[in-house]
Amino acid sequence: MSTPTLRTSLFFAALGLCSGALAGTAVAQSTRGASAEVSADPAVVVLSFDGDDDLAVSARSTVLALVDRDYEVVPPRMWRDALDMDARGRTGKAAWAPAARELGVAAVVEGAAIKSRGGGMLRLWVRDAHTGKVMGEVSAPLSRDGLDEKAKAALEMELVDALFAATDGQVASRKREAARARTRPLRQELVSDRDDAGADEGDERADDRDDDGANERDGRDERADEGTRRSRSPRGATAVKVEVASSQSGLEGQDRLALFDAPQTDGSQAPSLVTAAPVVARPSIAEVSLTASAISRQFGFTGAILPADYPGSTVTSVGLAAAVYPMSQRDARGRLSGFGLAGAVTTAVGSEVPVEIDEEVFDFPVSQRTWQIGLHYRWPAGPALVDGHLGYGSITHYVDDMPEDADLELDLLDAEYGFLDLGGRVEIEAGPRTTLGFSASYLYMTQVGIVTDPDLLGGVKSWGMKMGLDLKVQLKKGVYAAAGADYRRVSMVFDGDGELFDEVDVDDAKDTFVGGHLDVGVAF
């Protein structure tokens, strides 16, 4: 082979090798880019739903199908395994952040299917997978067969919004556009309502927009510092509060934070809706209620020689209760939460008690008053609410207009109790607008009353307890009605050093108050 021919062959061989290398590099970069694009899509975990088995399974299947359109879905078992295998032994919400980073999960969806006559209600809570914080709450009515088409459409719109808030807009652009296209008819109504509201209303909301947008950006910056994957809202977007009318979704209207494209400078084009994220309901900070109650008292002794038992009577009362929680937390349901102060007072009206004097029965009026004040801490735990309290209270019960020459034993009918109250209460959802509550307290008695007078029964050791059960129904926003049953008991063991022991032989006594109440209140 001649030298020119050899050189030409070597040149083309080298050129081929370079071309192959460049092509391989381009393919590798393209593959990595495609992989990065796929991994950029945030994943979502849809946990098993609570509630009625059939409705819960059907509703979860529908929600899974909606989530799978726009997000990668991680099975609940993988999420639980990641939480259980935390290298540092963290539990609860502390283990969420490492599990979220390991699996690439951005949001966790919890749900409950609450069955009622003719259907029920589906409630979803969308949590930030890194912090466990509830970023949005979604609800939809259930028919006997699950979600109908109207409820499904409304649920999809709200779920898209809630997931976008929880993932901080990490949905891939192509998927976000698909989600917007599916929910555009409902969103167009929101834009039309905003245009019809007028320029004046838009100016008033513009001031709030800046503050809300700044707060949202600050929150995102903090999460970015923690090493979580977050992207930013579209540049030039402006936050506007809009109202979702109940006629659009079949549900109650609620405020939500919406992001609109910046309007054209010439004003020729209305802003288009980019996405919407639910705003957690503004928490209530105070509550006032009126109450009417009927309480039956039974007071009896045990021993060898007993004084007269209390004949027993039903006392009707009216009262007022109030609570204030100035630092109420941002609860998704707007309930009173955090630290607060609560008090209540009742007084008897038009009540009498039969008393036997010299073998003749007389009806005497009764004065009964109760009051209590205490420090509370309320902790929202999903659909439940836990309330712990420490307070002080009093119960006084007097038989009025007793003749001066009446038997001294009849003074034992009067009571004046003072006590420290340490206890708690648990409130759970029993329906879309109904809650069931149970409370229990230990009463450390600081005062027992005239029964401890040296002229009567003298020294005594005493303690008490109280329990309550109530059902609360929300009539409309902030207004509720409640009915409940109450039980109080004071137990006494006597030292036997009173002068009345010359005539009686008493070991102990129990004073029991059993009754019910009706309340009407408002939270604001």
C-alpha positions in Angstrom: 0.0 0.0 0.0 1.3 3.4 -1.0 2.0 6.0 1.7 -0.9 8.5 0.5 -3.4 5.6 0.5 -2.3 4.6 4.1 -2.5 8.1 5.3 -6.0 8.5 3.9 -7.2 5.2 5.5 -5.8 6.3 8.9 -7.5 9.7 8.6 -10.9 8.2 7.9 -10.6 5.6 10.7 -9.7 8.3 13.2 -12.7 10.4 12.0 -15.0 7.4 12.4 -13.8 6.8 16.0 -14.4 10.5 16.9 -17.8 10.4 15.4 -18.7 7.3 17.3 -17.5 8.8 20.6 -19.4 12.0 20.1 -22.6 10.1 19.2 -22.2 7.9 22.3 -21.7 10.9 24.5 -24.9 12.6 23.0 -26.9 9.4 23.6 -25.7 9.1 27.2 -26.5 12.8 27.8 -29.9 12.4 26.2 -30.6 9.3 28.4 -29.5 11.1 31.5 -31.6 14.1 30.6 -34.7 11.9 30.0 -34.0 10.1 33.3 -33.7 13.4 35.1 -36.9 14.6 33.5 -38.7 11.5 34.7 -37.2 11.6 38.2 -38.2 15.3 38.4 -41.8 14.2 38.6 -42.7 14.1 42.3 -44.2 10.9 43.7 -47.3 10.7 45.8 -48.4 8.0 48.4 -52.1 7.3 48.7 -52.6 5.5 52.1 -55.5 3.2 52.9 -58.7 5.1 53.7 -60.5 4.8 57.0 -64.3 4.4 57.4 -66.8 2.2 55.8 -64.9 -0.7 54.0 -66.8 -0.7 50.7 -67.0 3.1 50.3 -63.3 3.5 51.4 -62.0 0.9 48.9 -64.2 2.4 46.0 -63.2 6.0 46.9 -59.5 5.1 47.1 -59.5 3.5 43.7 -61.0 6.7 42.2 -58.4 8.9 44.0 -55.6 6.6 42.9 -56.7 6.9 39.2 -56.8 10.7 39.5 -53.4 10.9 41.2 -51.8 8.5 38.7 -52.6 10.8 35.8 -50.2 13.5 37.0 -47.8 11.9 39.5 -45.7 8.8 40.1 -47.6 6.7 42.7 -45.6 5.0 45.4 -47.3 2.0 47.1 -48.2 2.5 50.8 -46.1 -0.5 51.8 -42.9 1.0 50.4 -43.6 4.2 52.3 -44.2 2.3 55.6 -41.0 0.3 55.0 -39.0 3.5 54.5 -40.4 4.9 57.7 -39.6 1.7 59.7 -36.1 1.5 58.3 -35.0 4.9 59.4 -31.3 4.6 60.2 -31.4 6.9 63.2 -34.4 5.3 64.8 -36.7 8.3 64.3 -40.4 7.7 64.5 -43.6 9.6 63.6 -43.3 12.8 61.6 -39.5 13.0 62.3 -39.0 10.0 60.0 -41.0 11.5 57.1 -38.3 13.8 55.7 -35.6 11.0 55.2 -38.3 8.6 53.9 -39.5 11.3 51.4 -36.0 12.0 50.2 -35.2 8.2 49.8 -38.4 7.5 47.7 -38.7 10.9 46.0 -42.2 11.4 47.6 -43.5 14.9 47.8 -47.0 14.4 49.2 -49.0 11.8 51.2 -52.8 11.5 50.9 -54.9 10.3 53.8 -58.6 9.7 53.5 -61.8 8.7 55.4 -65.1 7.6 53.9 -67.8 8.6 56.4 -71.0 6.7 55.7 -74.5 8.2 56.3 -78.0 7.6 55.2 -78.2 7.5 51.5 -74.4 7.9 50.9 -71.8 9.8 52.9 -68.8 12.1 52.7 -65.3 11.6 51.5 -62.6 13.6 53.2 -59.0 13.8 52.0 -56.0 15.3 53.8 -53.0 16.1 51.6 -49.7 16.3 53.6 -46.3 17.6 52.8 -44.2 14.4 52.8 -41.2 16.1 54.3 -42.9 17.7 57.3 -46.3 15.9 57.7 -48.0 19.3 57.6 -51.5 19.3 56.2 -51.3 21.5 53.0 -54.9 21.0 51.9 -58.2 19.3 52.7 -60.5 18.0 50.1 -64.1 16.7 50.5 -66.8 15.4 48.2 -70.2 13.8 48.7 -70.5 10.1 48.3 -73.5 8.2 46.9 -74.2 4.6 47.8 -72.1 3.5 44.9 -69.2 5.9 45.6 -68.4 9.1 43.7 -70.8 10.2 41.0 -69.6 12.1 37.9 -70.4 15.5 39.4 -68.6 14.8 42.7 -65.7 13.2 40.8 -65.2 16.3 38.7 -65.3 18.6 41.8 -62.9 16.3 43.6 -60.5 16.2 40.8 -60.3 20.0 40.6 -59.7 20.4 44.4 -57.2 17.4 44.5 -55.1 19.0 41.7 -55.0 22.2 43.7 -54.1 20.5 47.0 -51.4 18.3 45.5 -49.9 21.3 43.7 -49.7 23.1 47.0 -48.1 20.0 48.8 -45.6 19.5 46.0 -44.8 23.2 45.6 -45.5 23.0 41.8 -43.1 20.1 41.1 -45.5 18.6 38.6 -43.9 18.2 35.2 -45.1 21.0 32.8 -46.7 18.5 30.4 -48.7 16.9 33.2 -49.7 20.2 34.7 -51.0 21.3 31.4 -53.0 18.0 31.1 -54.4 18.6 34.6 -55.4 22.2 33.7 -57.1 21.0 30.5 -59.3 18.6 32.4 -60.3 21.1 35.0 -60.4 24.2 32.7 -64.3 24.4 32.5 -64.6 24.8 36.2 -61.6 27.2 36.3 -63.1 29.3 33.6 -66.0 30.0 35.8 -63.6 31.3 38.5 -61.9 33.6 36.1 -65.3 34.9 34.9 -66.4 35.6 38.4 -63.2 37.5 39.1 -63.7 39.7 36.0 -67.3 40.5 37.0 -66.2 41.5 40.5 -65.0 44.9 39.2 -61.9 46.9 39.3 -62.5 48.2 42.9 -62.6 44.8 44.4 -59.5 43.8 42.5 -57.6 46.8 43.9 -58.6 45.9 47.4 -57.4 42.3 46.9 -54.1 43.4 45.3 -52.8 44.7 48.6 -53.4 41.2 50.2 -51.8 39.5 47.2 -48.4 41.0 47.8 -48.3 39.9 51.5 -49.6 36.4 50.7 -47.1 35.9 47.8 -44.2 37.1 50.0 -45.2 34.7 52.8 -45.5 31.8 50.3 -42.1 32.6 48.9 -40.5 32.7 52.4 -42.0 29.3 53.2 -40.6 27.8 50.1 -37.2 29.3 50.7 -37.1 27.7 54.1 -38.0 24.3 52.7 -35.3 24.6 50.1 -32.7 25.3 52.8 -33.7 22.0 54.4 -32.6 20.1 51.3 -36.0 19.2 50.0 -36.8 19.3 46.3 -38.9 22.4 45.5 -39.5 24.4 42.4 -40.9 27.9 42.2 -44.3 29.3 41.0 -44.4 30.6 37.5 -42.5 33.9 37.1 -44.8 36.9 37.0 -47.6 35.1 38.8 -49.8 37.0 41.2 -51.7 35.6 44.1 -55.4 36.4 44.2 -58.1 35.2 46.6 -61.2 33.9 44.9 -64.4 32.2 46.1 -65.4 28.8 44.9 -69.2 28.9 44.7 -71.1 25.9 46.2 -73.0 25.6 43.0 -69.8 24.7 41.1 -68.8 21.8 43.3 -71.8 20.7 45.2 -69.9 21.6 48.4 -69.7 24.6 50.7 -67.9 27.6 49.2 -64.4 28.1 50.6 -61.5 30.6 50.1 -58.5 29.4 48.2 -55.3 31.0 47.0 -55.1 31.2 43.2 -52.1 32.1 41.0 -52.9 34.2 37.9 -50.5 35.1 35.0 -49.5 38.8 35.2 -52.1 40.8 33.1 -51.1 42.6 29.9 -49.9 46.1 30.4 -52.5 47.4 27.9 -55.3 45.6 29.8 -56.5 43.9 26.7 -56.2 40.4 27.9 -57.7 39.0 31.1 -55.3 37.0 33.3 -55.4 33.3 32.9 -55.5 30.9 35.9 -52.3 28.9 36.3 -53.2 26.9 39.4 -55.0 27.1 42.7 -54.0 25.9 46.2 -56.4 25.6 49.1 -55.9 28.0 51.9 -56.3 26.4 55.3 -59.4 27.7 57.0 -58.9 30.7 59.2 -58.8 29.3 62.7 -61.5 30.3 65.2 -60.1 32.1 68.3 -63.2 32.3 70.5 -66.5 30.5 71.3 -69.6 31.5 73.2 -72.6 29.3 74.0 -75.9 29.4 76.0 -76.9 26.3 77.9 -80.0 24.9 79.6 -79.7 21.9 81.9 -81.6 19.6 84.2 -79.7 18.0 87.1 -80.9 15.5 89.6 -79.1 15.3 93.0 -78.9 12.2 95.2 -77.1 12.5 98.6 -76.9 9.5 100.9 -75.0 8.1 103.9 -73.8 4.6 104.9 -73.4 3.5 108.5 -75.2 2.0 111.5 -77.3 5.0 112.5 -78.0 7.5 109.7 -79.2 11.0 109.4 -82.0 11.8 106.9 -81.0 11.2 103.3 -81.5 14.0 100.8 -85.0 13.5 99.3 -83.7 14.2 95.8 -85.0 16.6 93.2 -84.4 17.8 89.7 -83.0 21.3 89.4 -83.3 23.2 86.1 -80.6 25.7 85.3 -79.5 28.2 82.6 -75.9 29.2 81.9 -73.3 30.8 79.8 -69.9 29.4 78.6 -67.1 31.1 76.8 -63.6 30.2 75.5 -60.8 32.2 73.9 -57.7 30.8 72.2 -55.6 33.8 71.1 -52.9 31.7 69.6 -55.2 29.2 67.9 -53.1 27.1 65.4 -53.8 26.8 61.7 -56.1 23.8 61.8 -57.5 22.5 58.5 -61.1 22.6 60.0 -60.8 26.0 61.6 -61.3 24.6 65.1 -60.2 26.2 68.4 -56.7 24.8 69.1 -53.5 25.5 71.0 -53.5 27.1 74.4 -56.6 28.9 75.7 -58.8 29.9 78.6 -62.4 28.6 79.1 -65.1 29.2 81.7 -68.7 28.5 82.4 -71.4 29.4 84.9 -74.9 28.1 85.6 -77.7 29.1 88.0 -80.9 27.3 89.0 -84.3 28.7 88.0 -87.7 27.8 89.5 -86.7 24.6 91.3 -88.0 23.2 94.5 -87.2 20.2 96.8 -89.6 18.3 99.1 -88.4 18.2 102.7 -90.1 16.3 105.6 -90.3 18.2 108.9 -92.2 16.7 111.8 -93.7 14.0 109.6 -95.1 16.7 107.2 -93.6 17.3 103.7 -92.9 20.9 102.6 -91.6 22.2 99.2 -88.7 24.6 99.6 -87.0 26.6 96.8 -83.5 25.5 95.9 -80.5 27.7 95.0 -77.9 25.9 93.0 -74.9 27.5 91.2 -71.9 26.1 89.4 -68.9 27.8 87.9 -65.6 26.8 86.5 -62.6 28.3 84.8 -59.5 26.6 83.4 -56.5 26.6 81.2 -56.8 24.3 78.1 -54.6 22.9 75.4 -56.3 21.6 72.3 -54.4 19.5 69.8 -56.0 18.7 66.4 -55.1 15.1 65.4 -56.7 14.7 61.9 -60.4 14.1 62.3 -60.0 14.0 66.1 -59.4 16.8 68.7 -57.7 16.2 72.0 -58.3 18.7 74.8 -56.4 18.7 78.1 -57.2 21.1 81.0 -56.4 22.2 84.5 -58.9 24.4 86.3 -60.9 25.3 89.4 -64.6 25.0 90.0 -67.4 25.2 92.5 -70.8 23.7 93.1 -73.2 25.2 95.7 -76.6 23.8 96.6 -78.8 25.3 99.3 -82.3 24.6 100.5 -83.8 28.1 101.1 -86.4 29.4 103.6 -85.8 26.5 106.0 -87.6 27.1 109.4 -85.2 28.2 112.2 -86.5 25.4 114.5 -85.9 22.7 111.8 -83.9 19.7 112.8 -80.1 20.3 112.7 -79.7 17.2 110.5 -81.4 19.1 107.7 -78.4 21.4 107.4 -76.6 18.4 106.0 -78.7 18.8 102.8 -76.7 21.9 101.9 -73.4 21.6 99.9 -70.6 23.9 99.0 -67.9 22.2 97.0 -64.7 23.7 95.7 -62.3 21.6 93.6 -59.3 21.5 91.3 -60.2 19.9 88.0 -57.6 17.9 86.1 -58.9 16.1 83.0 -59.3 15.8 79.3 -61.6 15.4 76.4 -61.6 13.7 73.0 -63.8 14.8 70.1 -64.1 12.7 67.0 -66.1 13.1 63.8 -69.3 11.1 63.6 -70.5 12.6 60.3 -69.9 15.4 57.9 -71.3 18.0 60.3 -71.4 16.0 63.5 -68.9 15.4 66.3 -69.0 13.1 69.3 -67.2 14.1 72.5 -66.2 12.3 75.7 -64.6 14.0 78.7 -63.4 12.8 82.2 -61.8 14.6 85.1 -60.5 14.0 88.6 -61.7 16.5 91.2 -59.3 17.3 94.1 -61.6 18.7 96.7 -60.5 21.9 98.5 -63.9 22.6 100.2 -66.8 20.4 101.2 -69.1 22.8 103.1 -71.2 22.8 106.2 -71.1 19.0 106.6 -67.5 19.5 108.1 -68.7 21.9 110.8 -67.6 20.6 114.2 -71.3 20.9 115.3 -72.2 18.4 112.6 -70.0 15.6 111.2 -66.6 17.2 111.6 -63.4 16.2 109.7 -63.7 14.4 106.4 -61.6 13.1 103.5 -63.1 13.7 100.1 -62.5 13.4 96.4 -64.5 13.6 93.3 -64.9 12.8 89.6 -66.9 13.9 86.6 -67.7 12.5 83.1 -69.5 13.8 80.1 -70.8 12.7 76.7 -72.0 15.1 74.1 -73.1 15.3 70.4 -72.5 18.5 68.5 -74.0 19.4 65.1 -72.8 22.3 62.9 -75.9 24.2 61.8 -74.0 26.6 59.5 -70.6 28.2 59.4 -69.6 28.9 63.0 -73.0 28.1 64.6 -73.7 24.8 66.3 -76.1 23.0 68.6 -75.1 20.4 71.1 -76.8 17.9 73.6 -75.0 16.0 76.3 -75.2 14.0 79.5 -73.2 14.8 82.7 -72.2 12.8 85.8 -70.5 14.2 88.9 -69.8 12.5 92.2 -68.2 13.6 95.5 -67.2 10.8 97.9 -66.6 11.5 101.6 -65.2 9.4 104.5 -65.7 10.9 107.9 -63.2 11.0 110.8 -66.0 10.7 113.4 -65.1 13.8 115.5 -68.2 15.9 115.0 -70.8 16.5 117.7 -73.5 15.0 115.6 -71.9 11.6 116.1 -73.5 11.5 119.5 -76.7 10.9 117.7 -75.6 9.1 114.4 -73.1 6.6 113.4 -71.9 7.4 109.8 -69.0 5.9 107.9 -69.2 7.7 104.5 -71.4 9.6 102.1 -71.8 10.0 98.3 -73.2 13.1 96.7 -74.2 12.5 93.0 -75.3 14.9 90.3 -76.7 13.4 87.1 -78.3 15.3 84.3 -78.3 16.6 80.7 -77.9 19.8 78.8 -78.7 21.5 75.5 -76.4 24.2 74.1 -76.4 26.7 71.2 -73.2 28.4 70.4 -71.1 30.3 67.9 -67.3 30.1 67.2 -65.6 33.1 65.6 
